[in-house]
Amino acid sequence: MKVNLILIGNSKGVRLPSAIIKECGFGEELDLSVVNGRVVLAPLEHGRAGWDEAFRSMAKAGDDAPLLPDSMAHDWDGEEWTW
């Protein structure tokens, strides 16, 4: 599809048809990158997306034991600091 650059203040932009926005699953924010000289737009992925399901799956499989001890206390925790 051929599109024209439009002037937006001191920048330029591209209008995306709503059908393309829906098909790509775009929200209000996008991830924009340049790959091999091409502009790539992708839905913004949230860093913790899917964690809830992964935790439930781990618990169901019995793979949810803590990796760290309940307490990480050290000797110096009970001592007063000298300045």
trRosetta pair geometry for C-beta under 8 A, 3 or more apart (Angstrom, degrees):
i j d omega theta_ij theta_ji phi_ij phi_ji
3 14 5.2 68 126 -154 141 106
3 15 6.8 -161 -158 54 123 70
4 14 7.9 165 83 -122 34 74
5 12 4.3 15 176 171 114 129
5 13 7.0 132 -158 60 69 23
5 14 6.4 -53 -107 -76 55 76
6 12 6.5 150 71 -160 35 73
6 13 5.5 -34 62 66 89 77
6 14 7.1 142 14 -96 89 27
6 15 6.5 44 -2 -28 138 95
7 11 7.9 141 -160 85 50 41
7 12 6.0 -43 -100 -104 42 74
8 11 5.1 -28 75 77 91 89
8 12 6.4 133 21 -124 85 18
8 13 4.6 30 -9 -2 136 117
16 20 5.2 -113 -180 80 96 122
16 21 5.4 112 119 -59 120 93
16 26 7.6 35 110 32 157 164
17 20 4.9 90 65 6 83 102
17 21 7.2 -150 99 -6 43 87
18 21 5.3 -52 -146 36 40 116
18 22 6.2 39 156 -18 70 103
19 22 5.9 -55 -149 38 29 109
19 23 6.2 29 154 -19 64 110
20 23 5.6 -53 -141 39 32 112
20 24 6.1 20 162 -9 66 112
21 24 6.3 -66 -146 44 23 102
21 26 4.7 -82 -156 50 74 120
22 25 7.6 29 180 -71 31 36
22 26 7.9 -68 -55 35 20 82
24 41 7.4 34 169 107 158 102
24 42 7.8 -136 180 -133 114 40
24 43 6.6 174 146 -46 85 93
25 43 4.9 -33 102 -63 97 143
26 30 5.9 -17 -142 -86 106 107
26 41 7.3 2 -99 147 126 117
26 43 5.7 -150 -100 -91 45 79
27 30 7.7 172 56 -67 65 63
27 43 6.5 77 2 -146 87 94
27 44 6.6 -79 48 35 112 100
29 44 4.7 1 104 -14 96 152
30 41 5.0 -9 171 -162 141 96
30 42 6.7 137 -170 64 86 36
30 43 6.8 -74 -124 -113 70 27
30 44 5.9 -151 -128 -41 17 91
31 41 7.2 140 74 -159 55 46
31 42 4.7 -26 63 66 106 91
31 43 7.2 20 12 96 98 22
31 44 5.1 139 -38 -97 85 63
31 45 7.1 -14 -31 9 140 77
32 39 6.9 -19 -164 -168 94 93
32 40 7.3 150 -156 80 45 55
32 41 5.8 -14 -101 -101 72 70
33 39 7.8 153 84 -155 37 49
33 40 5.0 -19 67 61 84 103
33 42 7.7 -4 15 10 104 109
34 37 6.9 8 177 -114 101 13
34 38 6.8 157 -157 73 62 34
34 39 5.9 -33 -100 -96 73 52
34 40 7.1 163 -101 13 20 85
35 38 5.7 -31 69 61 71 89
35 40 5.1 19 12 -16 112 134
42 45 7.8 -20 129 -22 111 95
45 49 6.0 -104 -172 19 81 141
46 49 4.5 113 66 -44 88 99
48 51 4.6 -36 -177 -11 84 134
50 53 5.6 -56 -162 43 62 110
50 54 5.9 64 142 -25 83 106
51 54 5.5 -60 -146 39 34 113
51 55 6.1 35 157 -21 70 105
52 55 6.0 -58 -151 35 27 109
52 56 6.5 25 153 -17 64 106
53 56 5.7 -53 -147 37 34 111
53 57 6.2 35 154 -20 66 107
54 57 5.7 -55 -148 37 30 113
54 58 6.4 32 153 -20 64 105
55 58 5.6 -52 -147 35 32 112
55 59 6.3 32 154 -19 65 105
55 64 7.1 73 -165 -113 71 122
56 59 5.8 -55 -148 36 31 111
56 60 6.3 32 153 -20 64 107
57 60 5.7 -53 -147 35 30 113
57 61 6.4 18 156 -8 64 110
58 61 5.9 -66 -148 45 29 103
58 63 4.5 -95 -160 81 80 93
58 64 4.7 115 126 -71 102 88
59 62 7.6 39 -177 -73 31 24
59 63 7.8 -98 -61 55 20 59
59 64 4.5 8 -90 -26 63 151
66 69 7.5 114 117 -104 126 13
66 70 7.3 86 89 -70 166 61
68 72 6.7 -26 173 -65 119 113
69 72 6.4 139 67 -73 97 63
73 77 5.1 -88 -156 22 83 156
74 77 5.2 125 59 -22 67 97
75 78 7.0 -70 -176 36 42 96
75 79 6.9 23 143 -12 73 119
76 79 5.3 -66 -144 41 50 112
76 81 8.0 51 -177 -83 105 81
